Amino acid sequence: MSALTFDKQELGNLEYSLQREMLATDRIGGYMSTTIVCCNTRRYHGLIVAPIDDSDRTYLLLSSLDETIVQHDQTFNLALHRFNGTYEPRGHKYITDFAYTPTPTITYRVGGVILKKEMLWIHKRTQLMIRYTLVDAHSDTRLRLRPFLAFRDKHALTHANMEADGHSYPAVNGVKCRLYNSFPWLYLQTSKADTEFVPAPDWYYNFEYQQDIARGYEGHEDLLTTGYFEVGLKKGESVIFSASLDEMGSIKTIEEMFEASIARRTHKIDFKSCLEHSARQFIIRRPGNRTEIVAGYPWHGIKGRQAFVALPGISIAQNHKEDCIDALDTYVNAMKDGMFTGTAAASEAVDAPLWFFWTLQKLEKETGSDEIWKRYGQVMKQLLEAYRKGINGGIILNDNGLIWASSYDKALTWMDTKVNGHLLTPRNGYQVEVNALWYNAVCYTLSLARQHGDTAFVTDWEQLPAKTAESFNAIFRLPEGHLADYVGEGGANRDIRPNMIVACGLPYKMIDIDTQIDVIRTIRQHLLTPRGLRSLSPRNPLYKGSQEGSPEERDYAAKNGSVWVWPLEFYVQACFDIDGDAFLPQAQEILAGFEEDIQTYGIGSVNELYDADPPYAPKGAISQAWSVGAVSDIIRMIEERSPKTVKKTATRKCGTRKCAAKPCDEKAEKKTTTRKCAAKSSATRKTTTRRTTKKVSAE
């Protein structure tokens, strides 16, 4: 059965159709996004949203395109807009079908007229093409197309003004428009020679975006139309509308471009193929041989931490390791003084460079360790040295082997959302995930250095992991069994948050198997939901389970309750590390929920976060890179352990796939442990013979 099925009877129900949003990208930074009935409900919705220069800023040029059927001197407007609480026109009542694959397609029926609309974004060009086919008609039929222009930053709103140029200028079988001189020309063309363009510049006022209003933002804007196209169609005949930053040279070129592009489209026929398609949308190629990762659509930009966390799932898991390498090389080429720049720098995100090492560990499975060390060995050593020397005074490696990160004006960790100059969830001190990643990075670099004969580095660093592990266990392990979220000047913070699961899901671990089981049990009791992990236990008085209210309230909820998808990958990895194949049914059950969601919010993708209380409504960005990456990696874990490919985990050895019971010490004294299934909640646990562990070395 197809993964994407839509109830035809409900398409005219706005409560059904307006909450389902679609996305198409051009792979170079531009996108189209709107609802499945083409009614814009966000300021970020539009038919052409694209960069116009080498910067990371994107601009909304073409907001919407109204289609009107003209027959017997009567007009039937197929568009749908909201003005001051009222929908007008109400073209959704004519929609009889919607399909997402191979390209978003809407079918309208107006009396005896059936019109099919196929929307196609052209890859590697800022160009939207829409093919209209008159499937059936019994009288002379004309199609009128009226474009609405914005020409503004995607985060902003525009209003009627005297500076906007409402004129249209001749182009090949169409016109070109440019509301302001700082923008490039937008070429509006068609594939039929007898198409007429009627100049009729006019402002339309108070388009209303109800999703923005519901999120606590201003949600009204004015849009300018410079005129409309009109063309006659016969039964079975098609016309293609093209909007592009580059002029198409002829009608034939427009037709050939559409046919060639739609022939290359993949069919999103199941859950996995939908994720594969979604994963490709985050990877963009910029001028200057830059490959970057968009954190999420429609409003997020480039974020270093999220890029590294997402990369394995959106590239390697999709058998596109070259995308991963190109993205990593982009960050490496921008390094300065031994540290990444921009949002990938530790001064902006203390853990971002440490996620780089985790990405390399995933990449090594595809390239081999020789290639990793040859390509990135020097970078790895430079990054570690930068931490050891200290970064901007607030990030230092202390004598106890742990990273201390503190700032009162920068959001150093992923939970430190900053609103109106204040950090909502400050975590100054030793953060649990930061130090787990630090230990993993040092151990991994030491392992590669040993393999490739870098004795100087090994001699300089080999004593550190044991000190780090000893200090970590001394200050992070709580009497309750799980780990502190962070340890600051006031001592250990006991809030139950998902960050501790990272310490259980990395290749190199500092905690023994009993502590891992305690962490997993705590996660299951407090944080685990069918869609991911809550950012705070519901038993905490700070907990807020709903993503509703003002921007400040929603930002607060995001880090004090809301469910995040990306930590789920580390939960699944940790459970597999301990329970092996016994965890397969639970992992498969986790995936089942996301299969339902890909057709209810962001079509064919995984969104940013969810409400923390049932029914776990999807919220945030409709398509988020590290969410898609996490679910893709969970699929990979399951496939690796499927009956056809599974290998018995009882023979795992330290040094290959790291044993969950030990950090990374082959020489440590080994005693048998009666393992307990972490997948089961056990308030009453039988006594476990603990492994005795000497000081932890680096491999």
N, C-alpha and C positions, 0 to 999 in steps of 0.2 A: 504494500500500500504506500502511496506517495506520502512523504513526510509533511507536505504542505497542502492541506485541503481546507477550503473555505466554504462556509455555508451560504449557498446562493440565496437562500430565503432571508438571510440576515444582512446582506450587503446594504440594503436600504435602511437598516436600523443603525442610526448614528452611534448609539452606545456600543455597538459591535465594531463598526468599521473605523471610527475615529481613533480607537485605541490601538489599531494595527498600523504600524508604520513601516515603510519600505525604504531601502537604501541601495543606491548604485554609485560606484566610484569609477574614476578614470585612471587610477593607479599613479597619478602624478600630483595628487593633492586636492583634486576637485571631487565634488559629489552631487548627487541629486537625492533629496529625501522629502517625503511627504506621506500622507496617509494613503491607504489603498483606494480611497475614493477621491484622491487628489485635492483634498481640502487641507490647507496649511493650518496647523494648530500651534505651531511654534515659530518664533522669529527665525529659527535655524532651518526651517523648511524652505525649500526652493528647488527649482528645476536646474539652475546652474549656480553652484556655489564653488568658487575656485580661487586659487592664488592668482595674482596678476603680475607678480614679480618674484624675486628670489627669496623673499621673506617667508616666514611661517604663517603670515596673516592670510585669511581667506575672505572673500567678498561675495555677497549675494547679488547676482546680476539680474537673472531672470527669475522672478518669484513664481509666476503661474502663467498658464495659457488657457484661456476660456475657449471652448468649442461650442458652436451654435449650429444646429441643423436648420436650414431654411427650405421650406417646402410650401407651395401654394401661398406664398407671401406671409406665411406664419413662421415664427422663430421659436426654436426650442433650445434653450441654453442648457448645456450639459454640465456646466461648472457648479461648484459648491463653495460658497464663501460665507463667513460669519461677520455681520456688521452689527455692533452694539447689541449683542445677545440674540439677533435674529439671523437665520440662514436665508440667503437670497443671492443668486438663484438656488434652486433645490434640485440640481441635476442628478443627485444620487438616486432619485426615484426611478431614473431610466436605466440604472445599472442592473444587468442580469447575470454577469459573471466576472470573476477576477482570477487570473492565473499569475503565478510568480515566475515560472520557468517556461522557456529559457530566458525570457525577459518579461518584466511586468506588463500585463495585458488586460485591458478592461473592455468589456462588451456592453454596448448601450442598445436599447430598443425604444424607439419612439414611434408608436403606431406600427406602420408597416416597414419602417426603416430600422435596419440593424447595422451598427457601425462598430468596427473593431479598432482599438487603439493600442499600439505596441510602442513602449517607451524604451529607448536604447541609449545608454551612455557609451561613447566610443573610448576604448582604452588608449591611453597614452596621448590623448588629445582632449582639450577642453571643448567638448562637443556633445550636445544632446540631439538625438534624432527620434522623431515620433512618426510612425507610419499609420495613416488612417485608411482603412479599407471599408468601402461600402459593400457589406456582405449581401444586403437585400434592400430593395426599394422598388416602389411601383409607380413613382412619379418623378419628375425632374427634381433633383436634390442638389443643394449647394451647401458647402461647409465653410463656416466663418471662423477664423482663428484670431483671437485678440491677446497679444502678449502684455503682461504687466511687469514693469521694470522697477528695480529698487536701487541698484548700484550703491551698495553700502556695506560696511563691515558686517560680518555675519552676527556679531554680538550686539549690534546696534539696531535702531529702528529709524526709518526715514519719514519725513513729513513734507507736505507740499511747500515748495519754495520757488523763488524766482530765478535761482541760479541753474536749475535743471534745464537741459536742452530737450525740448519736446519734439524736435524735428527728426525725421527719418531721411536718410540719404541713400541714393541708388547703389545697389549691389547686384551681382549676377542673380537674376530671377528672384529678387527680394530687396531688402533694404539693410542698412547698417545704422546702429544707434549708439550714442555715447552721451549719457546724461551729464557727465562732468569731464573736463579735460584731463584730469589725472588718471582716468581709466582708459583701457584699450577699447577698440570698437567691438561691438557685439553684432555679428552678422546673422540676420534672420532670412532664411531662404527656403524655397520649396522646389519640389521635383516636377511640377507641371508648368509648362510654358504659359498656359492661359490663366495662371493665378494673378489676381488683381490685388494690389495693396492700396487701401484707402486711407490717406492721412487723416487722422482725427485725434490730435493730442488732447489729453484730458487727465486730470487728477481724479482718482477714486479715493474716497476718504473713509478712515476708521475701519480698515480690515482688523478683525479681532482674533487674537491668538489665545484661545482659552487655556491651553497648557501653560503658557507663560504666566497668565493671570493666576492660575491655580498654584503656581510655584512662587508667587509673591513678587512677580516682576510686572513692569509696564507691558501691556499687550495690545497696543493699538498703533497702526501705522497707515500712511497714505502711500499709494502706488501710482506710478505714471504709465499711461498707455499712449503710444505715439500714433496708433491707428490699428487697422486690422486687415488680414488677408481674407480673400474670398475666392473660392474655386468650385466649379461644377464637377460632380462625380456621377459616373454611371455605375450600375450594379456590377460588382466584381472589380471595380477600378480602385486604385490606391493613389494617395499622395503622401509624400514624405516632407515633414517640416524639419528643418535643421537650424539649430542655434549654436553658434560657435565663435571662438575668438579668431578663427582663421576662415577666410572666405573660400568657399567651394567654387571651383572654376567653371563647373557646368552642371546641368541637370543630370547628365549621365554619371558624373562623378558622385553626386549625392546618392543615386540609386545603387551604384556599385559599392560605395562605402557601407551602406546599410546592409546589403546582402552579404558582403564579406564578413562584416562584424557579427551579425546575428548567427552566421554559420559556425563561428568559433565559440559561441556561448555554450557553457556546460549546462547540463540539465540537473537541477537540484531535486533529485528523486527520492532521497532519503536523508535521515538525520546527519549522517557522516558527510555526504556530499554538500549539504547545506553549510556545515562547519568549514569544510575545505574552501568553499567559495567565500565565506565570510572572512576566513583567515587571510586570504589574498587581499582583501580590501584595506587592511591596515598597513600594508607594506607599500610605501610610495617611493618613487624615484625622482629625485630633485636634480636641478641643474648643478653642474660641478661634480658629477659622479657621486652624489650623496644618496644613500638609502636610509630612510627614516621610518619610524613606526608611529602611526597615529594612535594615541591612547584610547580614543573612543569617539564615536559619532553620535550626535552631530556637533557637540560643542567642545570636546577636548582637543588639545593640540599634541605637541611632542613632549613626552615626559620620560626622562631617562630610566627611572626605577621601573615604571610600568613596561617600558620597552624590553628591558632585560628579563623581567619575569615572564612576559608574553612570548618572547622570541622562540623558545624551544617548541611551544605548542603551535604557534602560527607559521612556523617555517620547517623545523626539523621533523615534527610529527606529520607534516604534510609532504614529506620527501622533497623539500626545497631547501637543502642545507646552504645553497649558494646565497639565498636571501639572508640567512642568518649571518654568514660570513661578511657579506656586503654591508649589512647594518652595523656589525661589530667594527668593521674597518672604518666606517664613517665616524664612529665615536673615537676610535684610536687615532685617526688622522687629525682630530681636533684637540688632542691632548696638549696640555701646557704645564710645564714644570712637574711632570710626572703624575698628573691628575687629569681626569676627564673635565671638560668644561660644560657650561650650561646646566640643565636639569639633571645630568648624569654625574655631576660633581658632588663629592661628599659634603661640601660646604652648603649645598642646597638640599641634598638628600643623603644622609650619612650612610645609608646602606646601599645606595645605587651602585657604586663601584664593586661592592661585595657580591651583588647579584650577577655581575659580569663573570665572576669565577664559576658560579652555578651554571650559567649558560654555556660556558666552555666545557664543563663536565658533560653536559648533554650533547654538545657538538662532538666531543671526542669519540663518542660511540659510532659516529659516522665517518670521521676523518682519521682516527687513530691519534695516539699521543704524540707521535713524532711531528705531525703537522701542527698540532696545538702549540707545542713548545717552540717550534721553529717560528711560527707566525706571531705568537702572543707571549712567549716566555719573558721577554724583556718588559713588556707592558705589565704583566702580572707582578713582577718584582718591583717595578716602579710604584705601582699602586700600593703594595704592602708597605713599602718604605715611606710613602707619603703619610700613611696612617701612623707609622712609628714615629715620624718626626713631629706629627701634630698638624692639624689643619685649622686655620683661622682662629686659633686659640681656644675654640670650644670643643674640638674633637681631638682627643689624645689617647695614646696607648699607655695605660698606667703600668706601674711596676708589677702589678698582679696579673698582667697578661690580658686584661680586658679593655675594651674600648669604652671610653667615657665620652658621651656627646651631650652638649648642653647649649641651648640658645633660648633667649627670651623674645626674639623677634623673627626667627626663621622656623619653618615647619620641617625639622630635620627628619622625622620619621613619617611613615605613611599615615599615621593616626593624628598627626599634629595639624589638623585643619586650622587655618588662620582666617578669622572673620573680624573685620573692622580693627585690624591691628593686634588682635589678641588670639593666642593659641587656645583652642577649645579643649584639647586633650594633651596638655604638656606632659612630657615623659623624660625630663632631664635626668641624666645619670647613665647607668648601664642598662641598655634595653635588651630584652631577652633575644629577639630575632637578630639584632645587630651583632651581638656577640656569638650567636650560633653561626651566623654567616661568616664572621671573622675567623673563627676556628676552622670552619670548612675551607675557607680560602687559603689559610696558611698550610693546612694539612695537604690540600691538593697541590699547591705549588711545590711543597717539599717532596711530594711523591714524584712529580714530573722532574724536578731537579735531580733526584736520586737516579731516576731512570736514564737521564741524559748527561750524567757526569758533572753536574754543576756543584762541585764540592765546596766552593767558597760560600754559595748561598746556603747549602745544607748546614755547614759549620756555624754560620751566623744565626740561623733560625731554628735549628732542630730542638733546642731546649724550650722554646716558647709554648708549643701545644700542651705539654704536660702542665705547665704553670697555668695556662688559660683554663684548662679543664678542671683543675683542682679548685681554682678561684670561683669558676662558674658554679660548680656543684655546692660550694660552701655558702654562696650568697643567694643563689636562685632557688634551691630546693626548699620548699616550704614544709612545715610539719603536716599540712593537709595532704601532701603527696605530690601535688603538681608544682609548677614553676611560677615564680613571681613574674609579673609583666615587665617591671623594671625595678631597679634598685637605685634610689636617689639619695640625697643628703639626709632625708628623713627615714631612710631604711627601705625595706622591701615593700613594693606596692602589690597588694594581694587581689586586685581586681582580676576577675576571670575573663580573659580576652583570648582571641585566637592566635596571638603572636607566638605563644609557646609551642604551637604545633610545628613551626618551622624547625625547631631544634630536634624534632623527632623525624622529620621527613627529608633531611639533607643526607648526602652520601657519607659524610663524616659527622659523627654524633659524639657529644660529650657525656651523655647521660646513659645510665645502664637500662636494661630492659624493664626492670620493675618500675623505674621512674617513667619510662615511656608508656607503659601500660596505665599508670596512674594519670598521666596527662591525657591519654586517649579517653579514659573513662570520664574524666572531668569534662572534656570537650563534648562527649556524648550526652552527659547529664545536663549541661548548661548551654551549649552553643550550637550543637548540630541541628540542622533543619533539613528538609528535603531539597533546599536550594543552595546550601552553603553554610557558612559558620557566622553566627551572630558576632558582632563586634564587642558585645558586653553581655554578661549573664543577666537574665531577667530578674534575678534575685537582688541585683544591685540597685540601690535607690536612684542612681543616675540614669538608669535604663529608660530609653524611649523607643518603643517598638514600631512607630509609624513614621513614614517619610512624608509627613504633611506639615503645612504651615509655612512660615516665612523662610527665606533663604537661610537665615541664621538657625532657625529651628531644625530645618532639614540637614544642615551641615552638622549640627550637634547630634542628631539622631544617627547620621551616617557612621559616626565613630563611637556611638554609645547605644548600640542596639542593632542597627540595620544589618541585614545578612549580606555577606560578601562571598562571591564565588571563588576567587582566586586562592584563598587558603585551603579550599577543599582538596586541591591537588596534593597538598602536603599531608592532609589527614588520610587520604586514600593511600599515598605512598607509605606512610608510617604503618598503617594497618597491614598492608601487603608485606612490609619488611618483617613484621612480627608473625603474622598468621599465614602468610603465603597464599596458596590457592583457596584456603578455607574462607577467605574474604571475598572471593569472586561474586557470590550472590548479592552481597551488600553493595559492592561497587556497581554492579549492573543495575541494581535498584536505584542508586543515586542518579545514574544516567537517564533512567526512564522519565524522571520529572522534567528534565531539560528538553526531551523530545516533545513533550506537550507544549512547552513554552515558546518554541521557535515559530509558532504561528499565532501567538496571542499578543505580542508587544513589538519587538523588533523582528520583522519577518526574516526567518532563516539565520538568526544569530542569537547570541547570548548577551543579555543586558548587563549593566554595571552592578546593580545591587537589588535587594528585595526588602520589603517590609519584614520586620523580625517576628511579627505575630501572624498566625493563620488569618487569611489563606495565602500569605506570603506573596503579596502582589508585586509584580515587577516594577522597578522604579529606576531612576537615573538614566544615563545614556542608553539608547536602544541597542547599541552594539559596542562592546568593550573588549579591547585587545586581550587583557590578561584574563578576562572571563572566558573568552573563546579559547585562549591558549590552555587554560587549566582543564576545561572539559575535553579538549583535544588530547591532552596528555593522559587524562584518565582513560580515554578510549584506547590509547596506545598501551597503557599498563594492562588493561583487560585483554587486549588482543595478544599481548606477549604471553599471557597466562591461559589463553583459550586451550581447550582440549587438544587441538591439533599441534600447538606449538609449545605447550607448557613443559617446563623442566622441573624436576623435583627440587624443592628449595632446601631439602635437608642436607644437601652436599655443598651448600654455599661456603665459601672461604673468605676470611678477611683478606683484603688486598685485591680481590676481584670485585664482587658486589658486597659492599660492607655489611657485616653482620649487625643486626639491630641490637644485639646484646653488648657489643663492644664498640668503642669509638674507632680506633684505628691502630691497634697494638697486637701484632701477630705474636709477639714474644710474651705477652702477659700470661699469667697462669690461667689455664682453662679448666673449669669444672662444669659438670653438667648442670643444666637448669631445667626445671620442670616448667615449660612454657604454658602461659595462660592465654587463652584466646582473647585478644584485645577487642574483637568485634562485639563481645558480649559485655554487658554492664554487670559488674560484680561487686555489690556492696559487701558481700561476704566472700572473701577470697581465701582459698586454701593457702597454707604456708608454702612459700616458694624457696627452694634452695638457691641462694643468691650466688652469682659469680663473684669471685674475689678478683679485684683488679689492682695491678700495680700502677705506678705512674704511667700516664698515657704518653706514648711517643707519637711520631708523626705518620706512621704507617703500620 
